[in-house]
Amino acid sequence: MSNFSTALVKVTETYAPMIERQLSGNGVQLDHYARQCVVNAISAINTVLDSKAVSWNDEKLDKNNITQVLMNVAALKLNAAASPREVYFQLRNVNVKAKPSDPDNWRKQIEMGIEGDGNDAILARFGRNVAQVRPYWLVREKDHFEYPGFNGLEMTPPVWRPTGQGDVVRIVYPIIFKDDSIQFFIAERDDVARNLIAHMSNNMMNETFGVCADRFKATADQKKQIAAKKAEILNKAKGLGLGALDDPELQQYISPAWSEYHSREQMLIRKMRNNIVKKIPKDFGSAFVELLHNSVADETYASVQREIAENANSEPIDIRAEVKPEASEPAAKAAEQPRNPADEQYGAASDIASEQGDLFEHEMASFHAESATGAGAGVGANDW
């Protein structure tokens, strides 16, 4: 009886051992849970590809990108099958550098994002001196809340009396550390406006505002016009804060998960949680794992790396050496000065000495050549 394997099993058998070898080569050993996270991630990515009618064998599917995503999942131990979700995947069309054999720049890549519970899992696993992450507080508008107070190193803990009424205005994370100390980390609702502006900037990455048809073929002047329009829109959003979610002119640059009423509140809560967890120090025990975490969790780092990859070697730099006219003036003045017989006599003597030196070097070179020939013929130092 032949062994039957589905396409998903074959993909798992191809990627899982490769991911383990890559991480082992960088000093990261996978345990059983990390391997299970890789398997669950492959299953979740397969669901995303099926929903878009994309095969694993699609020529436009970036396999290197999938390998990198699975390495991130394994190193950070993010479980795509957990509930609530810790990580999500989505398919994007990304413009990459074209090869001479393939002029088409567009590739299909899997984009990975960490959910709120994924950041909690990373904090509990890699938090520096973190013993326990307690359930977070959802402080609403009509709740009674008193901020913590400090008297030197002594802290008065915050006071919260929930009523369950109104929108969530802040989130508090009580963290117990290994020295039995408790710290309270707070994120405010208004601070999520920065996340919204970063989201809008990312959505406007390929926007040309009618200046040209394709931003990758835009001239220098057109790029300046596009950048000015983007800055104008982002400045308007910065002035409105979270009120930009209800602005009709700005909503076209905001995803429905942000702007729609039924999902807006959950999005704001998730961003507040992410803003807290990112501020708490972490110790990954490996520079490689820390780099993987920054590439996924740090939006600024990821956007900078993406911009570098898109614009690297895109413009040739011509350097022309210009000879300053002042440099030739001393030589011209020296040529105009009258000749001194003493200088001419000194110059002739210098030329003779130089010729004699060259003759000496020539004779020494001939001598070494003859010595080498004699040595090859069996003539030793005693014979000399």
C-alpha positions as CSV (number, residue, x, y, z in Angstrom):
1,M,0.0,0.0,0.0
2,S,1.5,3.3,-1.1
3,N,1.8,6.2,1.4
4,F,-0.6,9.0,0.5
5,S,0.3,12.6,1.3
6,T,-1.6,15.7,0.7
7,A,0.0,18.8,-0.8
8,L,-0.1,20.5,2.7
9,V,1.8,17.6,4.2
10,K,4.4,17.7,1.5
11,V,4.9,21.5,2.0
12,T,5.3,20.9,5.7
13,E,7.8,18.2,5.2
14,T,9.8,20.5,2.9
15,Y,9.8,23.7,5.0
16,A,9.9,22.4,8.6
17,P,13.3,20.7,8.5
18,M,14.7,23.6,6.5
19,I,13.6,26.1,9.1
20,E,15.1,24.0,11.9
21,R,18.4,23.8,10.1
22,Q,18.5,27.6,9.5
23,L,17.8,28.5,13.1
24,S,20.2,25.8,14.4
25,G,22.9,27.4,12.2
26,N,22.3,30.7,14.1
27,G,22.4,29.1,17.5
28,V,18.7,28.8,18.1
29,Q,17.5,25.3,19.1
30,L,13.8,24.5,18.4
31,D,11.7,22.7,21.0
32,H,8.6,20.7,20.4
33,Y,6.3,23.8,20.8
34,A,8.3,25.8,18.3
35,R,8.0,23.0,15.8
36,Q,4.3,22.9,16.3
37,C,4.1,26.7,15.8
38,V,5.8,26.2,12.4
39,V,3.3,23.5,11.4
40,N,0.3,25.7,12.5
41,A,1.7,28.7,10.6
42,I,2.1,26.6,7.4
43,S,-1.6,25.6,7.8
44,A,-2.7,29.2,8.3
45,I,-0.7,30.4,5.3
46,N,-2.2,27.6,3.2
47,T,-5.7,28.9,4.1
48,V,-4.7,32.4,3.0
49,L,-3.3,31.2,-0.3
50,D,-6.4,29.1,-0.9
51,S,-8.7,32.1,-0.3
52,K,-6.8,34.0,-3.1
53,A,-6.5,30.9,-5.4
54,V,-2.7,30.9,-5.2
55,S,-0.8,27.7,-5.3
56,W,2.4,26.9,-3.4
57,N,4.0,26.3,-6.8
58,D,3.0,29.7,-8.2
59,E,6.0,31.3,-9.9
60,K,5.0,34.7,-8.5
61,L,4.9,33.4,-4.9
62,D,8.1,34.5,-3.1
63,K,9.4,31.4,-1.4
64,N,12.2,33.3,0.4
65,N,9.6,35.5,2.0
66,I,7.7,32.4,3.3
67,T,10.9,31.0,4.7
68,Q,11.6,34.2,6.6
69,V,8.1,34.4,8.0
70,L,8.3,30.8,9.2
71,M,11.7,31.5,10.9
72,N,10.0,34.5,12.7
73,V,7.2,32.3,13.9
74,A,9.6,29.5,15.1
75,A,12.0,31.9,16.9
76,L,9.3,33.9,18.6
77,K,7.1,30.8,19.3
78,L,3.9,32.4,18.0
79,N,1.0,30.0,17.6
80,A,-1.3,30.7,14.7
81,A,-3.8,28.1,16.1
82,A,-4.1,29.7,19.5
83,S,-7.3,31.4,20.6
84,P,-7.3,34.4,20.9
85,R,-4.9,34.6,17.9
86,E,-1.3,35.4,18.4
87,V,-0.3,36.0,14.8
88,Y,-2.0,36.6,11.5
89,F,-1.0,36.3,7.8
90,Q,-2.1,38.2,4.7
91,L,-1.1,38.1,1.0
92,R,0.3,41.2,-0.6
93,N,1.6,42.2,-4.0
94,V,5.0,43.7,-3.5
95,N,7.3,45.4,-6.0
96,V,10.8,43.9,-6.0
97,K,13.9,44.4,-8.0
98,A,13.6,42.9,-11.4
99,K,16.0,40.4,-12.9
100,P,17.2,40.7,-16.5
101,S,15.5,37.4,-17.2
102,D,12.3,38.4,-15.6
103,P,11.3,42.1,-16.1
104,D,8.1,41.7,-14.1
105,N,8.7,43.4,-10.7
106,W,5.6,42.2,-8.8
107,R,5.7,39.3,-6.4
108,K,3.2,37.7,-4.0
109,Q,4.5,37.9,-0.5
110,I,3.1,36.7,2.9
111,E,2.9,39.5,5.4
112,M,3.0,38.5,9.1
113,G,1.5,40.5,11.9
114,I,1.5,40.0,15.7
115,E,-1.9,40.2,17.4
116,G,-2.3,41.6,21.0
117,D,-2.1,38.1,22.6
118,G,1.0,37.4,20.6
119,N,2.7,40.4,22.2
120,D,1.6,39.1,25.6
121,A,3.1,35.7,24.8
122,I,6.4,37.3,23.8
123,L,6.4,39.4,27.0
124,A,5.8,36.4,29.2
125,R,8.4,34.3,27.4
126,F,11.2,36.9,26.8
127,G,10.4,39.8,29.2
128,R,13.5,40.8,31.2
129,N,13.0,39.5,34.8
130,V,9.3,39.2,34.2
131,A,7.8,36.5,36.4
132,Q,4.1,36.9,35.5
133,V,1.9,39.0,33.2
134,R,-1.4,39.7,35.0
135,P,-4.7,40.2,33.1
136,Y,-4.8,43.8,31.8
137,W,-7.4,46.4,32.9
138,L,-9.8,48.0,30.4
139,V,-10.5,51.4,31.9
140,R,-13.6,53.0,30.4
141,E,-14.8,56.6,30.3
142,K,-17.1,56.4,33.3
143,D,-14.9,54.2,35.4
144,H,-13.2,55.7,38.5
145,F,-9.5,55.6,38.0
146,E,-6.6,57.1,40.0
147,Y,-3.1,57.1,38.5
148,P,-0.2,55.6,40.6
149,G,1.8,58.0,42.7
150,F,5.5,58.0,43.6
151,N,7.3,59.1,46.8
152,G,10.9,58.4,45.8
153,L,11.2,54.7,45.2
154,E,7.9,54.0,47.0
155,M,4.9,53.6,44.8
156,T,1.2,54.0,45.5
157,P,-0.6,51.6,43.2
158,P,-3.4,52.8,40.9
159,V,-7.1,52.6,41.9
160,W,-9.7,51.3,39.5
161,R,-13.4,50.9,40.1
162,P,-15.0,49.6,36.8
163,T,-18.5,50.5,35.7
164,G,-18.4,48.9,32.3
165,Q,-19.8,52.1,30.6
166,G,-18.2,54.2,27.8
167,D,-15.4,53.6,25.4
168,V,-12.0,52.3,26.6
169,V,-9.8,55.3,27.3
170,R,-6.7,53.5,28.7
171,I,-5.3,50.1,29.4
172,V,-3.2,49.1,32.4
173,Y,-0.9,46.1,32.5
174,P,0.1,44.9,36.0
175,I,3.5,43.0,35.7
176,I,5.0,40.9,38.5
177,F,8.8,40.8,38.3
178,K,11.1,38.1,39.7
179,D,12.1,40.3,42.7
180,D,8.4,40.3,43.7
181,S,8.0,43.9,42.7
182,I,4.9,45.0,40.8
183,Q,4.9,47.7,38.1
184,F,1.9,49.1,36.3
185,F,2.3,50.1,32.6
186,I,-0.4,52.4,31.2
187,A,-1.3,53.2,27.6
188,E,-3.7,56.0,26.6
189,R,-6.3,56.0,23.9
190,D,-5.2,59.3,22.3
191,D,-1.6,57.9,21.8
192,V,-3.0,55.5,19.2
193,A,-3.2,58.4,16.8
194,R,0.4,57.8,16.0
195,N,-0.3,54.3,15.0
196,L,-3.1,55.6,12.8
197,I,-0.8,58.0,11.0
198,A,1.7,55.2,10.5
199,H,-1.1,53.1,9.1
200,M,-2.1,55.8,6.7
201,S,1.4,56.4,5.6
202,N,1.8,52.7,4.8
203,N,-1.5,52.7,2.8
204,M,-0.3,55.7,0.7
205,M,3.0,54.1,-0.2
206,N,1.9,53.5,-3.8
207,E,-0.4,56.5,-4.1
208,T,0.5,59.0,-6.8
209,F,-2.5,61.5,-6.3
210,G,-2.9,61.7,-10.1
211,V,0.6,63.2,-10.6
212,C,1.8,60.2,-12.6
213,A,0.6,56.7,-13.4
214,D,3.3,54.8,-11.5
215,R,5.4,56.0,-8.6
216,F,8.3,53.8,-9.7
217,K,8.5,55.7,-13.0
218,A,8.1,59.1,-11.5
219,T,10.6,61.8,-12.2
220,A,12.4,63.8,-9.4
221,D,9.9,66.7,-9.6
222,Q,6.9,64.3,-9.6
223,K,8.3,62.6,-6.5
224,K,8.5,65.9,-4.7
225,Q,4.9,66.7,-5.6
226,I,3.8,63.3,-4.3
227,A,5.8,63.7,-1.1
228,A,4.3,67.2,-0.5
229,K,0.7,65.8,-1.0
230,K,1.4,63.0,1.4
231,A,2.8,65.4,4.0
232,E,-0.3,67.6,3.7
233,I,-2.6,64.7,4.3
234,L,-0.6,63.3,7.2
235,N,-0.4,66.8,8.8
236,K,-4.2,67.0,8.6
237,A,-4.6,63.6,10.2
238,K,-2.1,64.6,12.9
239,G,-4.2,67.7,13.8
240,L,-7.4,65.7,13.9
241,G,-6.0,62.8,16.0
242,L,-8.5,59.9,16.2
243,G,-11.1,62.2,14.7
244,A,-9.4,61.4,11.4
245,L,-11.3,58.1,11.5
246,D,-14.6,60.0,10.7
247,D,-13.1,62.4,8.1
248,P,-14.6,61.6,4.7
249,E,-11.5,62.9,2.9
250,L,-9.1,60.7,4.9
251,Q,-11.2,57.5,5.1
252,Q,-10.0,56.5,1.7
253,Y,-6.5,56.0,3.1
254,I,-7.7,54.1,6.2
255,S,-8.5,50.4,6.2
256,P,-12.1,49.3,7.2
257,A,-10.7,47.6,10.3
258,W,-9.9,51.0,11.6
259,S,-12.8,53.1,10.3
260,E,-15.8,50.7,10.6
261,Y,-17.8,51.1,13.8
262,H,-18.0,47.4,14.6
263,S,-14.3,46.8,14.5
264,R,-12.9,50.2,15.4
265,E,-13.0,49.7,19.2
266,Q,-11.2,46.4,19.0
267,M,-8.5,47.8,16.8
268,L,-7.9,50.7,19.2
269,I,-7.7,48.3,22.2
270,R,-5.2,46.1,20.3
271,K,-3.0,49.0,19.4
272,M,-3.0,50.3,23.0
273,R,-2.0,46.8,24.2
274,N,0.8,46.7,21.6
275,N,2.1,50.1,22.7
276,I,2.4,48.9,26.3
277,V,4.1,45.6,25.6
278,K,6.7,47.2,23.2
279,K,8.0,49.5,26.0
280,I,8.8,46.7,28.4
281,P,12.4,45.5,28.1
282,K,13.0,42.0,26.7
283,D,15.9,39.6,26.7
284,F,15.8,37.2,23.8
285,G,19.1,35.5,24.6
286,S,20.2,35.8,21.0
287,A,20.9,38.8,18.7
288,F,19.4,36.8,15.8
289,V,16.1,36.3,17.6
290,E,16.1,40.0,18.6
291,L,16.6,41.0,15.0
292,L,13.7,38.8,13.9
293,H,11.5,40.4,16.5
294,N,12.4,43.9,15.5
295,S,11.7,43.1,11.9
296,V,8.1,42.0,12.8
297,A,7.1,44.1,15.8
298,D,8.9,47.4,15.2
299,E,6.9,49.2,12.4
300,T,9.6,51.9,12.1
301,Y,12.4,49.4,11.7
302,A,10.4,47.4,9.1
303,S,9.4,50.5,7.1
304,V,13.0,51.8,7.0
305,Q,14.3,48.4,5.8
306,R,11.5,48.3,3.2
307,E,12.4,51.7,1.9
308,I,16.1,50.8,1.7
309,A,15.3,47.7,-0.2
310,E,13.1,49.6,-2.7
311,N,15.5,52.5,-3.3
312,A,18.9,50.8,-3.1
313,N,21.0,51.4,-6.2
314,S,18.1,53.0,-7.9
315,E,19.9,56.2,-8.9
316,P,23.4,56.3,-10.4
317,I,25.8,58.7,-8.9
318,D,28.3,60.4,-11.2
319,I,31.4,62.0,-9.7
320,R,33.3,64.4,-11.9
321,A,36.8,65.6,-10.9
322,E,37.1,69.3,-11.5
323,V,40.5,70.9,-11.7
324,K,40.6,74.2,-9.9
325,P,42.2,77.0,-12.1
326,E,44.2,78.3,-9.1
327,A,46.2,75.1,-9.0
328,S,47.8,75.8,-12.5
329,E,48.8,79.4,-11.7
330,P,52.0,78.6,-9.6
331,A,53.3,76.4,-12.4
332,A,52.7,79.1,-15.0
333,K,54.4,81.7,-12.8
334,A,57.4,79.3,-12.3
335,A,57.7,78.9,-16.1
336,E,57.8,82.7,-16.6
337,Q,60.6,83.2,-14.0
338,P,64.2,83.6,-15.5
339,R,66.4,80.6,-15.3
340,N,69.3,80.4,-12.8
341,P,72.5,78.8,-14.0
342,A,73.2,77.4,-10.5
343,D,69.8,75.7,-10.5
344,E,70.5,74.3,-14.0
345,Q,73.8,72.9,-12.8
346,Y,72.1,71.4,-9.7
347,G,69.4,69.9,-11.9
348,A,72.0,68.3,-14.2
349,A,73.8,66.8,-11.2
350,S,70.5,65.4,-9.9
351,D,69.8,63.8,-13.2
352,I,73.2,62.1,-13.3
353,A,72.8,60.8,-9.8
354,S,69.4,59.4,-10.8
355,E,70.8,57.7,-13.8
356,Q,73.6,56.2,-11.8
357,G,71.0,54.9,-9.2
358,D,69.0,53.3,-12.0
359,L,72.1,51.7,-13.4
360,F,73.0,50.3,-10.0
361,E,69.6,48.8,-9.5
362,H,69.8,47.3,-13.0
363,E,73.2,45.6,-12.2
364,M,71.9,44.3,-8.9
365,A,68.9,42.8,-10.6
366,S,71.2,41.1,-13.1
367,F,73.3,39.8,-10.3
368,H,70.4,38.3,-8.5
369,A,69.2,36.7,-11.7
370,E,72.6,35.1,-12.3
371,S,72.8,33.9,-8.7
372,A,69.4,32.2,-9.1
373,T,70.6,30.5,-12.3
374,G,73.7,29.3,-10.6
375,A,71.8,27.9,-7.7
376,G,69.5,26.1,-10.1
377,A,72.7,24.6,-11.8
378,G,74.0,23.3,-8.4
379,V,76.4,26.2,-7.6
380,G,76.2,26.8,-3.8
381,A,77.3,29.6,-1.4
382,N,80.7,27.9,-0.9
383,D,81.4,28.0,-4.7
384,W,80.8,31.7,-4.7
